[in-house]
């Protein structure tokens, strides 16, 4: 649909000054919407031609004013051409911005990033975990430090963020901050979310990430073996706090639940499943995907052990779990006492459930994926890759199957 644009100059009688002179006004109409503004030039109304919308005569004053009107007309024509060339919106507002030099307010990176983080903070416990907020705050700090390191500024106009900015930021993270590959990639990914916000709001026109590529390197997941699990189960620590941490860690080993999901469990999350047995029905906080996990005997024993614990009762929790920081600190003590030469953290329990507890024991990967609350089977397949033991056992079955095949002489000797 063609946009209708008209331009008209006129002497405005209602705005006459003390000398009886009329100001010359510009009236621009775009699709029925008007923009009127003064040229700040005043004339004797007798010298103005309403028919030609110009000043009469050939005096110096007439030539000067008419030249100004021609300039304005040419400027409007240029703006029309620019709007067509840029594919911008053909609106009276856009004409006004370009004609009068009205600039949109400058948007800078740090306030946008901080506003994003503030919104995440407000939704902690509803849509986000506190750890997510902390990671974005760290990303913001690295961004501020990079701006000082590279440009010696505390902020930057978002329209100045380009491909070079991104690659320099990545270099800074890897070199100055000494971040490992996956850590650097995650910080860049967090930064990319801020850029996507700018793009979605049309604050920037081009995506600085358009030709940028990065790749997360696959990290070998640490998990406990059968013997290591048994060692932890059998060990008498003689210290209540270590026994408590051991029990909750084992609970995660036999359910596959992450720390925050164990912390959020209440008795209401336990119900009878399709088989009539007790199951845990919950949602992963990280992905909001459902996790439905049958309760194994070890899991049931731990639930019953802490059923009447004061913290479980007072805080309406299934288990009296400590902070993640304390859990991980005490797990290092447990690893030392049990002579387990691994960097034991609470998340290793989830890896152990996926590998040693389920996949190694023949539980189909589809079932494991569902219990872990993975949205994509490929995520679960990462665990299957590390199971050399399972590969050996599977191939032994295949070997036994072909053991009765008669080997012909052609295969036994070289011609």
C-alpha positions as CSV (number, residue, x, y, z in Angstrom):
1,X,0.0,0.0,0.0
2,X,1.4,3.4,-1.1
3,X,2.0,6.0,1.6
4,X,0.4,9.4,0.8
5,X,2.7,12.3,1.7
6,X,1.9,16.0,1.2
7,X,3.9,19.1,2.1
8,X,2.5,22.7,2.6
9,X,4.1,26.0,3.7
10,X,1.8,28.7,5.1
11,X,1.9,32.0,7.1
12,X,0.2,31.3,10.4
13,X,-1.9,34.4,11.4
14,X,-2.8,33.1,14.9
15,X,0.9,33.3,15.9
16,X,1.6,36.8,14.7
17,X,4.2,38.8,16.8
18,X,4.1,42.3,18.2
19,X,5.1,43.8,14.9
20,X,2.2,42.1,13.1
21,X,4.5,39.6,11.2
22,X,3.4,36.0,10.6
23,X,5.6,33.0,11.2
24,X,6.1,30.6,8.3
25,X,5.0,27.1,9.2
26,X,5.6,23.7,7.7
27,X,2.7,21.3,7.5
28,X,3.7,17.7,6.6
29,X,0.9,15.1,6.3
30,X,1.7,11.4,6.1
31,X,-1.3,9.1,5.6
32,X,-3.6,11.7,7.2
33,X,-1.4,12.4,10.2
34,X,0.0,15.9,10.5
35,X,3.3,17.3,11.7
36,X,3.4,21.1,12.0
37,X,6.4,23.2,13.1
38,X,7.7,26.7,12.7
39,X,10.6,27.7,10.4
40,X,11.3,30.5,12.9
41,X,11.1,33.0,10.0
42,X,8.5,35.9,10.1
43,X,7.2,37.8,7.2
44,X,4.8,40.6,6.3
45,X,1.5,38.8,5.3
46,X,1.2,41.1,2.3
47,X,4.4,39.6,0.9
48,X,3.2,36.0,1.2
49,X,1.6,34.1,-1.7
50,X,-0.9,31.5,-0.5
51,X,-1.2,30.1,-4.0
52,X,2.5,29.3,-4.4
53,X,3.3,28.9,-0.7
54,X,6.3,31.2,-1.2
55,X,7.3,34.8,-0.6
56,X,6.5,37.2,-3.3
57,X,9.1,39.2,-5.2
58,X,12.9,38.9,-5.8
59,X,14.2,40.8,-2.8
60,X,17.1,39.6,-0.7
61,X,14.7,38.6,2.0
62,X,12.4,36.7,-0.5
63,X,15.4,34.9,-2.0
64,X,16.7,33.9,1.4
65,X,13.3,32.6,2.7
66,X,12.4,30.8,-0.5
67,X,15.8,29.1,-0.5
68,X,15.1,27.9,3.1
69,X,11.7,26.5,2.0
70,X,13.4,24.7,-1.0
71,X,15.9,23.3,1.4
72,X,13.2,21.9,3.7
73,X,11.4,20.4,0.7
74,X,14.5,18.7,-0.5
75,X,15.2,17.5,2.9
76,X,11.8,15.8,3.2
77,X,12.3,14.2,-0.3
78,X,15.7,12.9,0.9
79,X,14.1,11.4,4.0
80,X,11.5,9.7,1.9
81,X,14.2,8.1,-0.2
82,X,16.2,7.1,3.0
83,X,13.1,5.5,4.5
84,X,12.5,3.5,1.3
85,X,16.1,2.5,1.1
86,X,16.3,1.4,4.8
87,X,13.0,-0.3,4.7
88,X,12.0,1.7,7.8
89,X,8.5,2.5,8.9
90,X,6.8,5.3,6.8
91,X,5.3,7.1,9.7
92,X,4.9,10.7,10.8
93,X,7.0,9.9,13.9
94,X,9.9,8.6,11.8
95,X,9.7,11.7,9.6
96,X,9.8,13.9,12.7
97,X,12.8,12.1,14.1
98,X,14.8,12.4,10.9
99,X,13.6,15.9,9.9
100,X,14.1,17.6,13.2
101,X,17.1,15.6,14.1
102,X,15.3,14.1,17.1
103,X,17.6,11.3,18.4
104,X,16.3,8.3,20.2
105,X,17.7,8.1,23.7
106,X,21.1,6.4,23.8
107,X,20.9,2.9,25.2
108,X,23.9,1.5,26.9
109,X,24.9,-2.0,27.8
110,X,25.3,-2.1,31.5
111,X,21.8,-0.8,32.6
112,X,20.2,-3.3,30.2
113,X,22.3,-6.1,31.6
114,X,21.5,-5.0,35.2
115,X,17.8,-4.7,34.5
116,X,17.8,-8.3,33.2
117,X,19.6,-9.5,36.3
118,X,17.2,-7.6,38.6
119,X,14.2,-9.4,36.9
120,X,15.9,-12.8,37.4
121,X,16.5,-11.9,41.1
122,X,12.8,-11.0,41.5
123,X,11.8,-14.4,40.1
124,X,14.2,-16.6,42.3
125,X,12.2,-19.5,43.6
126,X,9.5,-19.0,40.9
127,X,11.2,-19.3,37.6
128,X,14.9,-19.2,38.4
129,X,17.3,-20.7,41.0
130,X,19.6,-18.4,43.0
131,X,22.6,-20.0,41.2
132,X,21.3,-18.7,37.9
133,X,21.1,-15.1,39.3
134,X,24.7,-15.5,40.7
135,X,26.0,-16.7,37.3
136,X,24.5,-13.7,35.5
137,X,25.9,-11.4,38.1
138,X,29.3,-12.9,37.6
139,X,28.8,-12.4,33.8
140,X,27.9,-8.8,34.4
141,X,31.1,-8.3,36.5
142,X,33.3,-9.8,33.8
143,X,31.6,-7.5,31.2
144,X,32.3,-4.4,33.3
145,X,35.9,-5.5,33.8
146,X,36.3,-6.1,30.1
147,X,35.1,-2.7,29.2
148,X,37.7,-1.1,31.5
149,X,40.4,-3.4,30.2
150,X,39.8,-3.0,26.5
151,X,38.3,0.5,26.2
152,X,38.9,2.2,29.6
153,X,35.2,3.0,29.9
154,X,32.5,1.9,32.4
155,X,29.8,1.5,29.8
156,X,29.2,1.4,26.0
157,X,26.4,2.3,23.6
158,X,24.8,-1.0,22.4
159,X,25.0,0.1,18.8
160,X,28.8,-0.1,19.0
161,X,28.8,-3.8,20.0
162,X,30.0,-5.6,16.9
163,X,31.7,-8.9,16.0
164,X,35.1,-7.6,17.1
165,X,33.7,-6.7,20.5
166,X,32.5,-10.3,21.0
167,X,35.8,-11.9,19.9
168,X,37.8,-9.5,22.1
169,X,35.5,-10.3,25.0
170,X,36.1,-14.0,24.5
171,X,39.9,-13.4,24.3
172,X,39.7,-11.5,27.5
173,X,37.9,-14.3,29.3
174,X,40.4,-16.9,28.1
175,X,43.5,-14.9,28.6
176,X,43.1,-12.3,31.4
177,X,40.5,-14.2,33.4
178,X,42.1,-17.6,32.5
179,X,38.7,-19.2,32.0
180,X,38.5,-22.8,30.6
181,X,36.8,-23.3,27.3
182,X,33.4,-24.3,28.6
183,X,33.4,-21.5,31.2
184,X,34.3,-18.8,28.6
185,X,31.6,-20.2,26.3
186,X,29.0,-20.0,29.0
187,X,29.8,-16.4,29.9
188,X,29.6,-15.5,26.2
189,X,26.2,-17.3,26.0
190,X,25.0,-15.3,28.9
191,X,26.1,-12.1,27.2
192,X,24.3,-13.3,24.0
193,X,21.0,-13.3,25.9
194,X,21.4,-9.6,26.6
195,X,22.1,-9.0,22.8
196,X,18.9,-11.0,22.0
197,X,16.9,-8.7,24.3
198,X,18.3,-5.7,22.4
199,X,17.4,-7.3,19.0
200,X,13.9,-8.2,20.2
201,X,13.3,-4.6,21.2
202,X,14.7,-3.2,17.9
203,X,17.4,-1.3,19.9
204,X,20.0,-2.6,17.5
205,X,19.6,-3.7,13.9
206,X,22.4,-6.1,13.4
207,X,23.3,-9.2,15.4
208,X,27.0,-9.0,16.4
209,X,26.8,-12.8,17.0
210,X,25.8,-13.5,13.4
211,X,29.2,-14.9,12.3
212,X,30.4,-15.9,15.8
213,X,30.9,-19.6,16.6
214,X,31.9,-21.3,19.8
215,X,31.6,-24.9,21.0
216,X,31.3,-26.5,24.4
217,X,33.9,-29.3,24.7
218,X,32.5,-32.5,26.1
219,X,33.8,-33.1,29.6
220,X,34.2,-36.6,31.0
221,X,31.6,-37.0,33.8
222,X,32.9,-38.3,37.1
223,X,30.8,-41.0,38.8
224,X,31.2,-43.6,41.6
225,X,31.7,-47.3,41.0
226,X,29.7,-50.1,42.8
227,X,32.7,-50.6,45.2
228,X,32.9,-46.9,46.0
229,X,29.2,-46.7,46.7
230,X,29.4,-49.7,48.9
231,X,32.4,-48.2,50.8
232,X,30.4,-45.0,51.5
233,X,27.3,-47.1,52.6
234,X,29.3,-49.3,55.0
235,X,31.5,-46.6,56.5
236,X,30.8,-45.7,60.1
237,X,31.8,-42.0,60.3
238,X,31.0,-41.5,64.0
239,X,30.1,-37.9,63.2
240,X,26.4,-36.9,62.8
241,X,27.0,-34.2,60.1
242,X,29.0,-36.6,57.9
243,X,26.4,-39.4,58.3
244,X,23.6,-36.9,57.3
245,X,25.5,-35.7,54.3
246,X,26.4,-39.3,53.3
247,X,22.7,-40.3,53.5
248,X,21.4,-37.4,51.4
249,X,24.2,-38.0,48.9
250,X,23.2,-41.6,48.6
251,X,19.5,-40.6,48.3
252,X,20.6,-38.6,45.2
253,X,22.7,-41.5,43.9
254,X,19.6,-43.7,43.9
255,X,17.1,-41.1,42.6
256,X,19.2,-39.0,40.2
257,X,17.9,-35.7,41.6
258,X,20.1,-32.6,41.7
259,X,20.7,-30.7,44.9
260,X,18.0,-28.1,44.5
261,X,15.4,-30.7,43.5
262,X,16.2,-32.8,46.6
263,X,16.0,-29.6,48.7
264,X,12.6,-28.8,47.3
265,X,11.1,-32.2,48.1
266,X,8.3,-32.6,50.5
267,X,6.2,-35.6,51.6
268,X,3.6,-34.5,49.0
269,X,6.0,-35.4,46.2
270,X,5.7,-39.1,47.1
271,X,2.7,-41.0,45.7
272,X,1.9,-44.4,44.2
273,X,2.9,-44.9,40.6
274,X,1.4,-46.9,37.8
275,X,2.8,-50.1,39.4
276,X,1.2,-49.5,42.8
277,X,4.6,-48.8,44.4
278,X,5.9,-45.6,45.8
279,X,7.3,-43.1,43.4
280,X,8.7,-39.5,43.6
281,X,6.8,-37.1,41.4
282,X,8.6,-33.8,40.9
283,X,9.8,-31.2,38.4
284,X,13.4,-30.2,37.8
285,X,13.9,-26.6,38.8
286,X,16.5,-26.2,36.1
287,X,14.4,-27.2,33.1
288,X,10.9,-27.4,34.7
289,X,10.6,-30.9,33.1
290,X,8.8,-33.7,35.0
291,X,10.8,-36.4,36.9
292,X,9.0,-39.6,37.9
293,X,11.2,-41.9,39.9
294,X,10.4,-45.2,41.5
295,X,11.6,-45.4,45.1
296,X,14.3,-48.1,45.6
297,X,14.8,-49.8,48.9
298,X,17.9,-47.7,49.8
299,X,15.9,-44.5,49.0
300,X,13.0,-45.6,51.2
301,X,15.3,-46.4,54.2
302,X,16.7,-42.9,54.0
303,X,13.3,-41.3,53.8
304,X,12.1,-43.3,56.9
305,X,15.3,-42.5,58.8
306,X,14.7,-38.7,58.6
307,X,10.9,-38.7,58.7
308,X,10.7,-37.3,62.2
309,X,13.8,-35.1,62.1
310,X,13.1,-31.7,63.5
311,X,14.3,-29.9,60.4
312,X,12.1,-32.1,58.2
313,X,9.1,-31.3,60.3
314,X,9.7,-27.6,60.9
315,X,10.6,-26.7,57.3
316,X,8.2,-29.2,55.6
317,X,11.0,-31.0,53.8
318,X,11.4,-34.6,53.0
319,X,15.1,-34.5,54.1
320,X,17.0,-32.2,56.4
321,X,19.4,-31.1,53.7
322,X,22.3,-28.6,54.4
323,X,23.4,-25.8,52.1
324,X,25.0,-26.9,48.8
325,X,28.3,-25.3,49.9
326,X,28.4,-27.3,53.2
327,X,27.3,-30.5,51.4
328,X,30.2,-30.3,49.0
329,X,32.7,-29.4,51.7
330,X,31.6,-32.4,53.8
331,X,31.6,-34.7,50.8
332,X,35.3,-33.9,50.4
333,X,35.8,-35.2,54.0
334,X,33.8,-38.3,53.1
335,X,35.9,-39.0,50.0
336,X,39.1,-38.7,52.2
337,X,37.8,-41.0,54.9
338,X,36.6,-43.6,52.3
339,X,39.8,-43.2,50.3
340,X,38.0,-42.3,47.2
341,X,40.4,-40.5,44.9
342,X,37.8,-38.3,43.2
343,X,36.7,-34.7,43.5
344,X,33.4,-35.6,45.2
345,X,30.6,-33.1,44.8
346,X,26.9,-33.5,45.2
347,X,26.3,-33.5,41.5
348,X,28.4,-36.6,41.1
349,X,25.4,-38.4,42.7
350,X,23.3,-37.6,39.7
351,X,26.0,-38.9,37.3
352,X,26.3,-42.1,39.5
353,X,22.5,-42.7,39.2
354,X,22.7,-42.3,35.4
355,X,25.7,-44.7,35.0
356,X,26.4,-47.1,37.9
357,X,22.9,-47.4,39.2
358,X,20.8,-47.5,36.0
359,X,22.5,-47.8,32.6
360,X,25.1,-50.3,33.8
361,X,22.4,-52.5,35.3
362,X,20.5,-52.6,32.0
363,X,17.9,-49.9,32.5
364,X,17.0,-48.7,29.0
365,X,18.4,-45.3,28.2
366,X,14.9,-43.9,27.4
367,X,13.7,-44.8,31.0
368,X,16.9,-43.2,32.5
369,X,16.3,-40.1,30.4
370,X,12.7,-39.8,31.7
371,X,13.7,-40.2,35.4
372,X,16.5,-37.7,35.0
373,X,14.0,-35.2,33.5
374,X,16.1,-34.7,30.4
375,X,14.3,-32.9,27.5
376,X,16.5,-34.5,24.9
377,X,17.7,-38.1,24.8
378,X,21.1,-36.9,23.5
379,X,21.8,-35.4,26.9
380,X,21.4,-38.8,28.5
381,X,23.5,-40.4,25.8
382,X,26.6,-38.5,27.1
383,X,26.4,-40.9,30.1
384,X,26.2,-44.0,28.0
385,X,29.5,-43.0,26.2
386,X,31.6,-43.4,29.4
387,X,30.4,-46.9,30.2
388,X,33.3,-49.1,29.0
389,X,32.1,-51.7,31.4
390,X,28.7,-51.8,29.8
391,X,30.2,-52.0,26.3
392,X,32.3,-54.9,27.4
393,X,29.4,-56.7,28.9
394,X,27.2,-56.1,25.8
395,X,30.0,-57.4,23.5
396,X,30.5,-60.5,25.7
397,X,26.9,-61.4,25.1
398,X,27.5,-61.0,21.4
399,X,30.7,-63.0,21.6
400,X,28.9,-65.9,23.4
401,X,26.2,-65.7,20.7
402,X,28.8,-66.3,17.9
403,X,31.0,-68.7,19.8
404,X,29.3,-71.8,18.2
405,X,29.9,-70.6,14.6
406,X,32.2,-73.0,12.7
407,X,35.3,-71.2,11.4
408,X,36.2,-72.3,7.9
409,X,39.7,-73.2,6.8
410,X,39.8,-70.1,4.6
411,X,39.8,-67.9,7.7
412,X,42.3,-70.0,9.7
413,X,45.3,-69.9,7.3
414,X,47.0,-67.5,5.0
415,X,47.2,-68.5,1.3
